[in-house]
Structures are given as structure tokens and as C-alpha cells.
Amino acid sequence: MQPIQDAAADFLTRRRVAVTGVSRDAGSHGSNAAYRRLRERGYEVFAVNPNT
């Protein structure tokens, strides 16, 4: 099994990612924060939430 640091580094080499659980309430919970930070760093990010 690949160490977590290596897996994270490999994942972040991709420039297009989807983040699940992003809500319209722009609070600071995990998914919204991850979505926002990835966008700020130049990633093409897709918000996924089947309830919206």
C-alpha cells in the first residue's frame, strides 16, 4: 500500500478534481473549505452535491 503522503502528492498532480459534499452554505466545513482552497490554488474544481 502506498504511504498517505505519496498518495496525496499523486492525487494533487491532477489539475481537475471533484469535491463531494459542497453546499450552498459557504461555511467553513471540510468540503467547502477544500473546494475553495483548491480553486485558489489554480485547480479546476467541480462541486458535487446530489441535494442541490
ModelCIF file with pLDDT and N, C-alpha, C, O atoms, coordinates in Angstrom:
data_MODEL
#
_entry.id   MODEL 
#
_entity.id                         1 
_entity.type                       polymer 
_entity.pdbx_number_of_molecules   1 
#
_entity_poly.entity_id                      1 
_entity_poly.type                           'polypeptide(L)' 
_entity_poly.nstd_linkage                   no 
_entity_poly.nstd_monomer                   no 
_entity_poly.pdbx_seq_one_letter_code       MQPIQDAAADFLTRRRVAVTGVSRDAGSHGSNAAYRRLRERGYEVFAVNPNT 
_entity_poly.pdbx_seq_one_letter_code_can   MQPIQDAAADFLTRRRVAVTGVSRDAGSHGSNAAYRRLRERGYEVFAVNPNT 
_entity_poly.pdbx_strand_id                 A 
#
loop_
_entity_poly_seq.entity_id 
_entity_poly_seq.num 
_entity_poly_seq.mon_id 
_entity_poly_seq.hetero 
1 1  MET n 
1 2  GLN n 
1 3  PRO n 
1 4  ILE n 
1 5  GLN n 
1 6  ASP n 
1 7  ALA n 
1 8  ALA n 
1 9  ALA n 
1 10 ASP n 
1 11 PHE n 
1 12 LEU n 
1 13 THR n 
1 14 ARG n 
1 15 ARG n 
1 16 ARG n 
1 17 VAL n 
1 18 ALA n 
1 19 VAL n 
1 20 THR n 
1 21 GLY n 
1 22 VAL n 
1 23 SER n 
1 24 ARG n 
1 25 ASP n 
1 26 ALA n 
1 27 GLY n 
1 28 SER n 
1 29 HIS n 
1 30 GLY n 
1 31 SER n 
1 32 ASN n 
1 33 ALA n 
1 34 ALA n 
1 35 TYR n 
1 36 ARG n 
1 37 ARG n 
1 38 LEU n 
1 39 ARG n 
1 40 GLU n 
1 41 ARG n 
1 42 GLY n 
1 43 TYR n 
1 44 GLU n 
1 45 VAL n 
1 46 PHE n 
1 47 ALA n 
1 48 VAL n 
1 49 ASN n 
1 50 PRO n 
1 51 ASN n 
1 52 THR n 
#
_struct_asym.id          A 
_struct_asym.entity_id   1 
#
loop_
_ma_qa_metric.id 
_ma_qa_metric.mode 
_ma_qa_metric.name 
_ma_qa_metric.software_group_id 
_ma_qa_metric.type 
1 global pLDDT . pLDDT 
2 local  pLDDT . pLDDT 
#
_ma_qa_metric_global.metric_id      1 
_ma_qa_metric_global.metric_value   88.98 
_ma_qa_metric_global.model_id       1 
_ma_qa_metric_global.ordinal_id     1 
#
loop_
_ma_qa_metric_local.label_asym_id 
_ma_qa_metric_local.label_comp_id 
_ma_qa_metric_local.label_seq_id 
_ma_qa_metric_local.metric_id 
_ma_qa_metric_local.metric_value 
_ma_qa_metric_local.model_id 
_ma_qa_metric_local.ordinal_id 
A MET 1  2 81.00 1 1  
A GLN 2  2 84.00 1 2  
A PRO 3  2 94.00 1 3  
A ILE 4  2 94.00 1 4  
A GLN 5  2 95.00 1 5  
A ASP 6  2 94.00 1 6  
A ALA 7  2 93.00 1 7  
A ALA 8  2 90.00 1 8  
A ALA 9  2 92.00 1 9  
A ASP 10 2 93.00 1 10 
A PHE 11 2 89.00 1 11 
A LEU 12 2 88.00 1 12 
A THR 13 2 92.00 1 13 
A ARG 14 2 90.00 1 14 
A ARG 15 2 93.00 1 15 
A ARG 16 2 95.00 1 16 
A VAL 17 2 94.00 1 17 
A ALA 18 2 94.00 1 18 
A VAL 19 2 94.00 1 19 
A THR 20 2 93.00 1 20 
A GLY 21 2 90.00 1 21 
A VAL 22 2 90.00 1 22 
A SER 23 2 87.00 1 23 
A ARG 24 2 82.00 1 24 
A ASP 25 2 78.00 1 25 
A ALA 26 2 71.00 1 26 
A GLY 27 2 70.00 1 27 
A SER 28 2 63.00 1 28 
A HIS 29 2 75.00 1 29 
A GLY 30 2 86.00 1 30 
A SER 31 2 91.00 1 31 
A ASN 32 2 92.00 1 32 
A ALA 33 2 91.00 1 33 
A ALA 34 2 92.00 1 34 
A TYR 35 2 93.00 1 35 
A ARG 36 2 92.00 1 36 
A ARG 37 2 93.00 1 37 
A LEU 38 2 94.00 1 38 
A ARG 39 2 96.00 1 39 
A GLU 40 2 96.00 1 40 
A ARG 41 2 95.00 1 41 
A GLY 42 2 96.00 1 42 
A TYR 43 2 96.00 1 43 
A GLU 44 2 97.00 1 44 
A VAL 45 2 96.00 1 45 
A PHE 46 2 95.00 1 46 
A ALA 47 2 93.00 1 47 
A VAL 48 2 92.00 1 48 
A ASN 49 2 86.00 1 49 
A PRO 50 2 80.00 1 50 
A ASN 51 2 79.00 1 51 
A THR 52 2 68.00 1 52 
#
loop_
_atom_site.group_PDB 
_atom_site.id 
_atom_site.type_symbol 
_atom_site.label_atom_id 
_atom_site.label_alt_id 
_atom_site.label_comp_id 
_atom_site.label_asym_id 
_atom_site.label_entity_id 
_atom_site.label_seq_id 
_atom_site.pdbx_PDB_ins_code 
_atom_site.Cartn_x 
_atom_site.Cartn_y 
_atom_site.Cartn_z 
_atom_site.occupancy 
_atom_site.B_iso_or_equiv 
_atom_site.pdbx_formal_charge 
_atom_site.auth_seq_id 
_atom_site.auth_comp_id 
_atom_site.auth_asym_id 
_atom_site.auth_atom_id 
_atom_site.pdbx_PDB_model_num 
ATOM 1   N N  . MET A 1 1  ? 0.838   -1.176 0.000   1.00 81.00 ? 1  MET A N  1 
ATOM 2   C CA . MET A 1 1  ? 0.000   0.000  0.000   1.00 81.00 ? 1  MET A CA 1 
ATOM 3   C C  . MET A 1 1  ? 0.888   1.245  0.000   1.00 81.00 ? 1  MET A C  1 
ATOM 4   O O  . MET A 1 1  ? 1.933   1.276  0.649   1.00 81.00 ? 1  MET A O  1 
ATOM 5   N N  . GLN A 1 2  ? 0.462   2.251  -0.725  1.00 84.00 ? 2  GLN A N  1 
ATOM 6   C CA . GLN A 1 2  ? 1.195   3.499  -0.878  1.00 84.00 ? 2  GLN A CA 1 
ATOM 7   C C  . GLN A 1 2  ? 1.047   4.373  0.377   1.00 84.00 ? 2  GLN A C  1 
ATOM 8   O O  . GLN A 1 2  ? -0.065  4.507  0.889   1.00 84.00 ? 2  GLN A O  1 
ATOM 9   N N  . PRO A 1 3  ? 2.129   4.968  0.885   1.00 94.00 ? 3  PRO A N  1 
ATOM 10  C CA . PRO A 1 3  ? 2.019   5.868  2.032   1.00 94.00 ? 3  PRO A CA 1 
ATOM 11  C C  . PRO A 1 3  ? 1.117   7.060  1.713   1.00 94.00 ? 3  PRO A C  1 
ATOM 12  O O  . PRO A 1 3  ? 1.045   7.489  0.562   1.00 94.00 ? 3  PRO A O  1 
ATOM 13  N N  . ILE A 1 4  ? 0.429   7.596  2.720   1.00 94.00 ? 4  ILE A N  1 
ATOM 14  C CA . ILE A 1 4  ? -0.552  8.669  2.519   1.00 94.00 ? 4  ILE A CA 1 
ATOM 15  C C  . ILE A 1 4  ? 0.069   9.901  1.868   1.00 94.00 ? 4  ILE A C  1 
ATOM 16  O O  . ILE A 1 4  ? -0.571  10.533 1.028   1.00 94.00 ? 4  ILE A O  1 
ATOM 17  N N  . GLN A 1 5  ? 1.295   10.255 2.234   1.00 95.00 ? 5  GLN A N  1 
ATOM 18  C CA . GLN A 1 5  ? 1.933   11.428 1.628   1.00 95.00 ? 5  GLN A CA 1 
ATOM 19  C C  . GLN A 1 5  ? 2.138   11.228 0.132   1.00 95.00 ? 5  GLN A C  1 
ATOM 20  O O  . GLN A 1 5  ? 1.938   12.154 -0.654  1.00 95.00 ? 5  GLN A O  1 
ATOM 21  N N  . ASP A 1 6  ? 2.534   10.034 -0.260  1.00 94.00 ? 6  ASP A N  1 
ATOM 22  C CA . ASP A 1 6  ? 2.726   9.734  -1.677  1.00 94.00 ? 6  ASP A CA 1 
ATOM 23  C C  . ASP A 1 6  ? 1.394   9.736  -2.418  1.00 94.00 ? 6  ASP A C  1 
ATOM 24  O O  . ASP A 1 6  ? 1.305   10.239 -3.538  1.00 94.00 ? 6  ASP A O  1 
ATOM 25  N N  . ALA A 1 7  ? 0.366   9.179  -1.802  1.00 93.00 ? 7  ALA A N  1 
ATOM 26  C CA . ALA A 1 7  ? -0.961  9.154  -2.427  1.00 93.00 ? 7  ALA A CA 1 
ATOM 27  C C  . ALA A 1 7  ? -1.495  10.571 -2.605  1.00 93.00 ? 7  ALA A C  1 
ATOM 28  O O  . ALA A 1 7  ? -2.052  10.896 -3.654  1.00 93.00 ? 7  ALA A O  1 
ATOM 29  N N  . ALA A 1 8  ? -1.327  11.419 -1.583  1.00 90.00 ? 8  ALA A N  1 
ATOM 30  C CA . ALA A 1 8  ? -1.790  12.804 -1.671  1.00 90.00 ? 8  ALA A CA 1 
ATOM 31  C C  . ALA A 1 8  ? -1.026  13.561 -2.754  1.00 90.00 ? 8  ALA A C  1 
ATOM 32  O O  . ALA A 1 8  ? -1.630  14.294 -3.537  1.00 90.00 ? 8  ALA A O  1 
ATOM 33  N N  . ALA A 1 9  ? 0.275   13.393 -2.805  1.00 92.00 ? 9  ALA A N  1 
ATOM 34  C CA . ALA A 1 9  ? 1.081   14.065 -3.821  1.00 92.00 ? 9  ALA A CA 1 
ATOM 35  C C  . ALA A 1 9  ? 0.669   13.615 -5.220  1.00 92.00 ? 9  ALA A C  1 
ATOM 36  O O  . ALA A 1 9  ? 0.572   14.437 -6.131  1.00 92.00 ? 9  ALA A O  1 
ATOM 37  N N  . ASP A 1 10 ? 0.428   12.323 -5.394  1.00 93.00 ? 10 ASP A N  1 
ATOM 38  C CA . ASP A 1 10 ? -0.016  11.796 -6.680  1.00 93.00 ? 10 ASP A CA 1 
ATOM 39  C C  . ASP A 1 10 ? -1.370  12.378 -7.058  1.00 93.00 ? 10 ASP A C  1 
ATOM 40  O O  . ASP A 1 10 ? -1.579  12.777 -8.203  1.00 93.00 ? 10 ASP A O  1 
ATOM 41  N N  . PHE A 1 11 ? -2.291  12.429 -6.099  1.00 89.00 ? 11 PHE A N  1 
ATOM 42  C CA . PHE A 1 11 ? -3.628  12.982 -6.340  1.00 89.00 ? 11 PHE A CA 1 
ATOM 43  C C  . PHE A 1 11 ? -3.536  14.443 -6.778  1.00 89.00 ? 11 PHE A C  1 
ATOM 44  O O  . PHE A 1 11 ? -4.231  14.857 -7.706  1.00 89.00 ? 11 PHE A O  1 
ATOM 45  N N  . LEU A 1 12 ? -2.692  15.215 -6.121  1.00 88.00 ? 12 LEU A N  1 
ATOM 46  C CA . LEU A 1 12 ? -2.607  16.646 -6.401  1.00 88.00 ? 12 LEU A CA 1 
ATOM 47  C C  . LEU A 1 12 ? -1.870  16.981 -7.687  1.00 88.00 ? 12 LEU A C  1 
ATOM 48  O O  . LEU A 1 12 ? -1.816  18.150 -8.069  1.00 88.00 ? 12 LEU A O  1 
ATOM 49  N N  . THR A 1 13 ? -1.302  15.994 -8.365  1.00 92.00 ? 13 THR A N  1 
ATOM 50  C CA . THR A 1 13 ? -0.696  16.266 -9.672  1.00 92.00 ? 13 THR A CA 1 
ATOM 51  C C  . THR A 1 13 ? -1.773  16.457 -10.732 1.00 92.00 ? 13 THR A C  1 
ATOM 52  O O  . THR A 1 13 ? -1.517  17.041 -11.785 1.00 92.00 ? 13 THR A O  1 
ATOM 53  N N  . ARG A 1 14 ? -2.962  15.972 -10.458 1.00 90.00 ? 14 ARG A N  1 
ATOM 54  C CA . ARG A 1 14 ? -4.073  16.169 -11.386 1.00 90.00 ? 14 ARG A CA 1 
ATOM 55  C C  . ARG A 1 14 ? -4.616  17.572 -11.168 1.00 90.00 ? 14 ARG A C  1 
ATOM 56  O O  . ARG A 1 14 ? -4.699  18.035 -10.031 1.00 90.00 ? 14 ARG A O  1 
ATOM 57  N N  . ARG A 1 15 ? -4.984  18.248 -12.238 1.00 93.00 ? 15 ARG A N  1 
ATOM 58  C CA . ARG A 1 15 ? -5.441  19.633 -12.117 1.00 93.00 ? 15 ARG A CA 1 
ATOM 59  C C  . ARG A 1 15 ? -6.961  19.753 -12.144 1.00 93.00 ? 15 ARG A C  1 
ATOM 60  O O  . ARG A 1 15 ? -7.489  20.853 -11.984 1.00 93.00 ? 15 ARG A O  1 
ATOM 61  N N  . ARG A 1 16 ? -7.666  18.659 -12.341 1.00 95.00 ? 16 ARG A N  1 
ATOM 62  C CA . ARG A 1 16 ? -9.133  18.654 -12.343 1.00 95.00 ? 16 ARG A CA 1 
ATOM 63  C C  . ARG A 1 16 ? -9.591  17.674 -11.283 1.00 95.00 ? 16 ARG A C  1 
ATOM 64  O O  . ARG A 1 16 ? -9.259  16.490 -11.330 1.00 95.00 ? 16 ARG A O  1 
ATOM 65  N N  . VAL A 1 17 ? -10.366 18.184 -10.314 1.00 94.00 ? 17 VAL A N  1 
ATOM 66  C CA . VAL A 1 17 ? -10.842 17.320 -9.241  1.00 94.00 ? 17 VAL A CA 1 
ATOM 67  C C  . VAL A 1 17 ? -12.301 17.629 -8.928  1.00 94.00 ? 17 VAL A C  1 
ATOM 68  O O  . VAL A 1 17 ? -12.781 18.733 -9.186  1.00 94.00 ? 17 VAL A O  1 
ATOM 69  N N  . ALA A 1 18 ? -12.992 16.655 -8.378  1.00 94.00 ? 18 ALA A N  1 
ATOM 70  C CA . ALA A 1 18 ? -14.357 16.837 -7.901  1.00 94.00 ? 18 ALA A CA 1 
ATOM 71  C C  . ALA A 1 18 ? -14.333 16.730 -6.380  1.00 94.00 ? 18 ALA A C  1 
ATOM 72  O O  . ALA A 1 18 ? -13.635 15.890 -5.812  1.00 94.00 ? 18 ALA A O  1 
ATOM 73  N N  . VAL A 1 19 ? -15.106 17.593 -5.736  1.00 94.00 ? 19 VAL A N  1 
ATOM 74  C CA . VAL A 1 19 ? -15.205 17.581 -4.280  1.00 94.00 ? 19 VAL A CA 1 
ATOM 75  C C  . VAL A 1 19 ? -16.661 17.295 -3.922  1.00 94.00 ? 19 VAL A C  1 
ATOM 76  O O  . VAL A 1 19 ? -17.561 18.035 -4.317  1.00 94.00 ? 19 VAL A O  1 
ATOM 77  N N  . THR A 1 20 ? -16.882 16.228 -3.181  1.00 93.00 ? 20 THR A N  1 
ATOM 78  C CA . THR A 1 20 ? -18.243 15.875 -2.789  1.00 93.00 ? 20 THR A CA 1 
ATOM 79  C C  . THR A 1 20 ? -18.633 16.575 -1.496  1.00 93.00 ? 20 THR A C  1 
ATOM 80  O O  . THR A 1 20 ? -17.789 16.880 -0.654  1.00 93.00 ? 20 THR A O  1 
ATOM 81  N N  . GLY A 1 21 ? -19.936 16.822 -1.357  1.00 90.00 ? 21 GLY A N  1 
ATOM 82  C CA . GLY A 1 21 ? -20.457 17.392 -0.120  1.00 90.00 ? 21 GLY A CA 1 
ATOM 83  C C  . GLY A 1 21 ? -20.400 18.906 -0.044  1.00 90.00 ? 21 GLY A C  1 
ATOM 84  O O  . GLY A 1 21 ? -20.672 19.474 1.014   1.00 90.00 ? 21 GLY A O  1 
ATOM 85  N N  . VAL A 1 22 ? -20.052 19.578 -1.138  1.00 90.00 ? 22 VAL A N  1 
ATOM 86  C CA . VAL A 1 22 ? -20.015 21.044 -1.142  1.00 90.00 ? 22 VAL A CA 1 
ATOM 87  C C  . VAL A 1 22 ? -21.453 21.543 -1.083  1.00 90.00 ? 22 VAL A C  1 
ATOM 88  O O  . VAL A 1 22 ? -22.315 21.065 -1.820  1.00 90.00 ? 22 VAL A O  1 
ATOM 89  N N  . SER A 1 23 ? -21.707 22.512 -0.199  1.00 87.00 ? 23 SER A N  1 
ATOM 90  C CA . SER A 1 23 ? -23.055 23.021 -0.053  1.00 87.00 ? 23 SER A CA 1 
ATOM 91  C C  . SER A 1 23 ? -23.133 24.488 -0.446  1.00 87.00 ? 23 SER A C  1 
ATOM 92  O O  . SER A 1 23 ? -22.111 25.158 -0.595  1.00 87.00 ? 23 SER A O  1 
ATOM 93  N N  . ARG A 1 24 ? -24.352 24.979 -0.612  1.00 82.00 ? 24 ARG A N  1 
ATOM 94  C CA . ARG A 1 24 ? -24.564 26.386 -0.938  1.00 82.00 ? 24 ARG A CA 1 
ATOM 95  C C  . ARG A 1 24 ? -24.227 27.280 0.245   1.00 82.00 ? 24 ARG A C  1 
ATOM 96  O O  . ARG A 1 24 ? -23.898 28.452 0.066   1.00 82.00 ? 24 ARG A O  1 
ATOM 97  N N  . ASP A 1 25 ? -24.308 26.738 1.440   1.00 78.00 ? 25 ASP A N  1 
ATOM 98  C CA . ASP A 1 25 ? -23.921 27.474 2.638   1.00 78.00 ? 25 ASP A CA 1 
ATOM 99  C C  . ASP A 1 25 ? -22.396 27.491 2.667   1.00 78.00 ? 25 ASP A C  1 
ATOM 100 O O  . ASP A 1 25 ? -21.758 26.464 2.900   1.00 78.00 ? 25 ASP A O  1 
ATOM 101 N N  . ALA A 1 26 ? -21.830 28.646 2.433   1.00 71.00 ? 26 ALA A N  1 
ATOM 102 C CA . ALA A 1 26 ? -20.376 28.745 2.280   1.00 71.00 ? 26 ALA A CA 1 
ATOM 103 C C  . ALA A 1 26 ? -19.643 28.732 3.617   1.00 71.00 ? 26 ALA A C  1 
ATOM 104 O O  . ALA A 1 26 ? -18.658 29.451 3.786   1.00 71.00 ? 26 ALA A O  1 
ATOM 105 N N  . GLY A 1 27 ? -20.096 27.946 4.543   1.00 70.00 ? 27 GLY A N  1 
ATOM 106 C CA . GLY A 1 27 ? -19.430 27.827 5.827   1.00 70.00 ? 27 GLY A CA 1 
ATOM 107 C C  . GLY A 1 27 ? -18.044 27.243 5.677   1.00 70.00 ? 27 GLY A C  1 
ATOM 108 O O  . GLY A 1 27 ? -17.590 26.975 4.565   1.00 70.00 ? 27 GLY A O  1 
ATOM 109 N N  . SER A 1 28 ? -17.389 27.049 6.771   1.00 63.00 ? 28 SER A N  1 
ATOM 110 C CA . SER A 1 28 ? -16.006 26.596 6.705   1.00 63.00 ? 28 SER A CA 1 
ATOM 111 C C  . SER A 1 28 ? -15.865 25.096 6.933   1.00 63.00 ? 28 SER A C  1 
ATOM 112 O O  . SER A 1 28 ? -14.772 24.621 7.240   1.00 63.00 ? 28 SER A O  1 
ATOM 113 N N  . HIS A 1 29 ? -16.962 24.338 6.788   1.00 75.00 ? 29 HIS A N  1 
ATOM 114 C CA . HIS A 1 29 ? -16.829 22.893 6.980   1.00 75.00 ? 29 HIS A CA 1 
ATOM 115 C C  . HIS A 1 29 ? -15.953 22.292 5.894   1.00 75.00 ? 29 HIS A C  1 
ATOM 116 O O  . HIS A 1 29 ? -15.695 22.935 4.876   1.00 75.00 ? 29 HIS A O  1 
ATOM 117 N N  . GLY A 1 30 ? -15.509 21.102 6.097   1.00 86.00 ? 30 GLY A N  1 
ATOM 118 C CA . GLY A 1 30 ? -14.480 20.450 5.294   1.00 86.00 ? 30 GLY A CA 1 
ATOM 119 C C  . GLY A 1 30 ? -14.616 20.540 3.792   1.00 86.00 ? 30 GLY A C  1 
ATOM 120 O O  . GLY A 1 30 ? -13.675 20.964 3.121   1.00 86.00 ? 30 GLY A O  1 
ATOM 121 N N  . SER A 1 31 ? -15.755 20.155 3.241   1.00 91.00 ? 31 SER A N  1 
ATOM 122 C CA . SER A 1 31 ? -15.882 20.114 1.787   1.00 91.00 ? 31 SER A CA 1 
ATOM 123 C C  . SER A 1 31 ? -15.806 21.494 1.169   1.00 91.00 ? 31 SER A C  1 
ATOM 124 O O  . SER A 1 31 ? -15.122 21.687 0.164   1.00 91.00 ? 31 SER A O  1 
ATOM 125 N N  . ASN A 1 32 ? -16.504 22.460 1.759   1.00 92.00 ? 32 ASN A N  1 
ATOM 126 C CA . ASN A 1 32 ? -16.463 23.818 1.210   1.00 92.00 ? 32 ASN A CA 1 
ATOM 127 C C  . ASN A 1 32 ? -15.057 24.407 1.318   1.00 92.00 ? 32 ASN A C  1 
ATOM 128 O O  . ASN A 1 32 ? -14.598 25.084 0.398   1.00 92.00 ? 32 ASN A O  1 
ATOM 129 N N  . ALA A 1 33 ? -14.382 24.160 2.418   1.00 91.00 ? 33 ALA A N  1 
ATOM 130 C CA . ALA A 1 33 ? -13.019 24.674 2.597   1.00 91.00 ? 33 ALA A CA 1 
ATOM 131 C C  . ALA A 1 33 ? -12.075 24.037 1.577   1.00 91.00 ? 33 ALA A C  1 
ATOM 132 O O  . ALA A 1 33 ? -11.244 24.729 0.990   1.00 91.00 ? 33 ALA A O  1 
ATOM 133 N N  . ALA A 1 34 ? -12.196 22.729 1.362   1.00 92.00 ? 34 ALA A N  1 
ATOM 134 C CA . ALA A 1 34 ? -11.349 22.042 0.378   1.00 92.00 ? 34 ALA A CA 1 
ATOM 135 C C  . ALA A 1 34 ? -11.616 22.581 -1.023  1.00 92.00 ? 34 ALA A C  1 
ATOM 136 O O  . ALA A 1 34 ? -10.682 22.838 -1.783  1.00 92.00 ? 34 ALA A O  1 
ATOM 137 N N  . TYR A 1 35 ? -12.883 22.749 -1.362  1.00 93.00 ? 35 TYR A N  1 
ATOM 138 C CA . TYR A 1 35 ? -13.273 23.288 -2.669  1.00 93.00 ? 35 TYR A CA 1 
ATOM 139 C C  . TYR A 1 35 ? -12.648 24.661 -2.883  1.00 93.00 ? 35 TYR A C  1 
ATOM 140 O O  . TYR A 1 35 ? -12.039 24.919 -3.921  1.00 93.00 ? 35 TYR A O  1 
ATOM 141 N N  . ARG A 1 36 ? -12.801 25.525 -1.912  1.00 92.00 ? 36 ARG A N  1 
ATOM 142 C CA . ARG A 1 36 ? -12.297 26.897 -2.005  1.00 92.00 ? 36 ARG A CA 1 
ATOM 143 C C  . ARG A 1 36 ? -10.755 26.919 -2.126  1.00 92.00 ? 36 ARG A C  1 
ATOM 144 O O  . ARG A 1 36 ? -10.205 27.626 -2.971  1.00 92.00 ? 36 ARG A O  1 
ATOM 145 N N  . ARG A 1 37 ? -10.089 26.159 -1.294  1.00 93.00 ? 37 ARG A N  1 
ATOM 146 C CA . ARG A 1 37 ? -8.616  26.157 -1.317  1.00 93.00 ? 37 ARG A CA 1 
ATOM 147 C C  . ARG A 1 37 ? -8.056  25.605 -2.617  1.00 93.00 ? 37 ARG A C  1 
ATOM 148 O O  . ARG A 1 37 ? -7.070  26.124 -3.141  1.00 93.00 ? 37 ARG A O  1 
ATOM 149 N N  . LEU A 1 38 ? -8.674  24.562 -3.137  1.00 94.00 ? 38 LEU A N  1 
ATOM 150 C CA . LEU A 1 38 ? -8.212  24.014 -4.411  1.00 94.00 ? 38 LEU A CA 1 
ATOM 151 C C  . LEU A 1 38 ? -8.380  25.035 -5.535  1.00 94.00 ? 38 LEU A C  1 
ATOM 152 O O  . LEU A 1 38 ? -7.486  25.205 -6.364  1.00 94.00 ? 38 LEU A O  1 
ATOM 153 N N  . ARG A 1 39 ? -9.529  25.712 -5.560  1.00 96.00 ? 39 ARG A N  1 
ATOM 154 C CA . ARG A 1 39 ? -9.756  26.749 -6.584  1.00 96.00 ? 39 ARG A CA 1 
ATOM 155 C C  . ARG A 1 39 ? -8.743  27.869 -6.460  1.00 96.00 ? 39 ARG A C  1 
ATOM 156 O O  . ARG A 1 39 ? -8.215  28.343 -7.466  1.00 96.00 ? 39 ARG A O  1 
ATOM 157 N N  . GLU A 1 40 ? -8.465  28.300 -5.233  1.00 96.00 ? 40 GLU A N  1 
ATOM 158 C CA . GLU A 1 40 ? -7.488  29.370 -5.008  1.00 96.00 ? 40 GLU A CA 1 
ATOM 159 C C  . GLU A 1 40 ? -6.105  28.989 -5.515  1.00 96.00 ? 40 GLU A C  1 
ATOM 160 O O  . GLU A 1 40 ? -5.315  29.857 -5.886  1.00 96.00 ? 40 GLU A O  1 
ATOM 161 N N  . ARG A 1 41 ? -5.813  27.701 -5.532  1.00 95.00 ? 41 ARG A N  1 
ATOM 162 C CA . ARG A 1 41 ? -4.503  27.225 -5.959  1.00 95.00 ? 41 ARG A CA 1 
ATOM 163 C C  . ARG A 1 41 ? -4.457  26.837 -7.441  1.00 95.00 ? 41 ARG A C  1 
ATOM 164 O O  . ARG A 1 41 ? -3.490  26.230 -7.901  1.00 95.00 ? 41 ARG A O  1 
ATOM 165 N N  . GLY A 1 42 ? -5.508  27.192 -8.177  1.00 96.00 ? 42 GLY A N  1 
ATOM 166 C CA . GLY A 1 42 ? -5.491  27.012 -9.619  1.00 96.00 ? 42 GLY A CA 1 
ATOM 167 C C  . GLY A 1 42 ? -6.045  25.710 -10.148 1.00 96.00 ? 42 GLY A C  1 
ATOM 168 O O  . GLY A 1 42 ? -5.929  25.439 -11.344 1.00 96.00 ? 42 GLY A O  1 
ATOM 169 N N  . TYR A 1 43 ? -6.641  24.896 -9.301  1.00 96.00 ? 43 TYR A N  1 
ATOM 170 C CA . TYR A 1 43 ? -7.244  23.648 -9.761  1.00 96.00 ? 43 TYR A CA 1 
ATOM 171 C C  . TYR A 1 43 ? -8.596  23.932 -10.401 1.00 96.00 ? 43 TYR A C  1 
ATOM 172 O O  . TYR A 1 43 ? -9.280  24.884 -10.025 1.00 96.00 ? 43 TYR A O  1 
ATOM 173 N N  . GLU A 1 44 ? -8.975  23.110 -11.364 1.00 97.00 ? 44 GLU A N  1 
ATOM 174 C CA . GLU A 1 44 ? -10.321 23.149 -11.913 1.00 97.00 ? 44 GLU A CA 1 
ATOM 175 C C  . GLU A 1 44 ? -11.138 22.209 -11.035 1.00 97.00 ? 44 GLU A C  1 
ATOM 176 O O  . GLU A 1 44 ? -10.925 20.997 -11.049 1.00 97.00 ? 44 GLU A O  1 
ATOM 177 N N  . VAL A 1 45 ? -12.078 22.771 -10.268 1.00 96.00 ? 45 VAL A N  1 
ATOM 178 C CA . VAL A 1 45 ? -12.771 22.014 -9.239  1.00 96.00 ? 45 VAL A CA 1 
ATOM 179 C C  . VAL A 1 45 ? -14.260 21.935 -9.569  1.00 96.00 ? 45 VAL A C  1 
ATOM 180 O O  . VAL A 1 45 ? -14.872 22.921 -9.981  1.00 96.00 ? 45 VAL A O  1 
ATOM 181 N N  . PHE A 1 46 ? -14.828 20.752 -9.379  1.00 95.00 ? 46 PHE A N  1 
ATOM 182 C CA . PHE A 1 46 ? -16.245 20.524 -9.616  1.00 95.00 ? 46 PHE A CA 1 
ATOM 183 C C  . PHE A 1 46 ? -16.914 20.182 -8.290  1.00 95.00 ? 46 PHE A C  1 
ATOM 184 O O  . PHE A 1 46 ? -16.521 19.231 -7.615  1.00 95.00 ? 46 PHE A O  1 
ATOM 185 N N  . ALA A 1 47 ? -17.919 20.957 -7.926  1.00 93.00 ? 47 ALA A N  1 
ATOM 186 C CA . ALA A 1 47 ? -18.668 20.694 -6.694  1.00 93.00 ? 47 ALA A CA 1 
ATOM 187 C C  . ALA A 1 47 ? -19.719 19.629 -6.974  1.00 93.00 ? 47 ALA A C  1 
ATOM 188 O O  . ALA A 1 47 ? -20.451 19.706 -7.961  1.00 93.00 ? 47 ALA A O  1 
ATOM 189 N N  . VAL A 1 48 ? -19.786 18.629 -6.089  1.00 92.00 ? 48 VAL A N  1 
ATOM 190 C CA . VAL A 1 48 ? -20.740 17.541 -6.251  1.00 92.00 ? 48 VAL A CA 1 
ATOM 191 C C  . VAL A 1 48 ? -21.608 17.477 -5.019  1.00 92.00 ? 48 VAL A C  1 
ATOM 192 O O  . VAL A 1 48 ? -21.120 17.261 -3.910  1.00 92.00 ? 48 VAL A O  1 
ATOM 193 N N  . ASN A 1 49 ? -22.915 17.667 -5.220  1.00 86.00 ? 49 ASN A N  1 
ATOM 194 C CA . ASN A 1 49 ? -23.878 17.530 -4.140  1.00 86.00 ? 49 ASN A CA 1 
ATOM 195 C C  . ASN A 1 49 ? -25.213 17.158 -4.765  1.00 86.00 ? 49 ASN A C  1 
ATOM 196 O O  . ASN A 1 49 ? -25.844 17.996 -5.409  1.00 86.00 ? 49 ASN A O  1 
ATOM 197 N N  . PRO A 1 50 ? -25.654 15.925 -4.592  1.00 80.00 ? 50 PRO A N  1 
ATOM 198 C CA . PRO A 1 50 ? -26.890 15.479 -5.235  1.00 80.00 ? 50 PRO A CA 1 
ATOM 199 C C  . PRO A 1 50 ? -28.146 16.151 -4.685  1.00 80.00 ? 50 PRO A C  1 
ATOM 200 O O  . PRO A 1 50 ? -29.217 16.018 -5.275  1.00 80.00 ? 50 PRO A O  1 
ATOM 201 N N  . ASN A 1 51 ? -28.037 16.865 -3.573  1.00 79.00 ? 51 ASN A N  1 
ATOM 202 C CA . ASN A 1 51 ? -29.206 17.513 -2.986  1.00 79.00 ? 51 ASN A CA 1 
ATOM 203 C C  . ASN A 1 51 ? -29.413 18.935 -3.469  1.00 79.00 ? 51 ASN A C  1 
ATOM 204 O O  . ASN A 1 51 ? -30.382 19.581 -3.072  1.00 79.00 ? 51 ASN A O  1 
ATOM 205 N N  . THR A 1 52 ? -28.533 19.436 -4.311  1.00 68.00 ? 52 THR A N  1 
ATOM 206 C CA . THR A 1 52 ? -28.700 20.810 -4.807  1.00 68.00 ? 52 THR A CA 1 
ATOM 207 C C  . THR A 1 52 ? -28.880 20.847 -6.296  1.00 68.00 ? 52 THR A C  1 
ATOM 208 O O  . THR A 1 52 ? -29.034 21.924 -6.872  1.00 68.00 ? 52 THR A O  1 
#
